[in-house]
């Protein structure tokens, strides 16, 4: 179900280090994804704000932890992209330290949404992020983007295959397909966000939703 509250999302703060994160946070849902996975586009479509999260043809544009406020103390969080971004080894090391530290220590974090290109899910970098999420006992949701690049049947098979792989590894999570271009999957994404950013109970984690 579409929730118009997300259309009022506003930029609150960018943080280069964990010490700079907002101190008024009650609940957060964070988005993370490999460079060029469509993470920023997904956030912008979910919030109906084309300028909220930076998008670029250059991988690795997101270099800070960006907080977008939905209601007081409730945030969507855009985490730095990871993967093949052309940045220095020093910057990569900082990103890894920051990402890991955020996932393992951020108390208001309710759910991590891993954004993956449906044609190339579960990269080595994705698995590292999943390991951190499990270690931190944070809820996990996989957003398989660019589903418009596949037929409906192929997209469903990719969804089921990704879910089966995660289930075989004992990873509890929810999954969905998403297309920023066709604007499909927004209602499912809003329903998931509602579970963690409102007083509604969190969903059961199953690999085929």
Secondary structure, 3 states (H helix, E strand, C coil): CCCHHHHHCEEEEEECCHHHCCCCCCEEEEEEEECCCCHHHHHHHHHCCCCCCCCCCCCCCCCCEEEEEEECCEEEEECCCECCCCCCHHHHHHHHHHHHHHHHHCCCEEEEEEEEECCCCCCHHHHHHHHHHHHCCCEEEEEEECHHHCCHHHHHHHHHHHHHHHHHCCCCCEEEECECCCCECHHHHHHHHHHHHCCCCCCCCCCCC
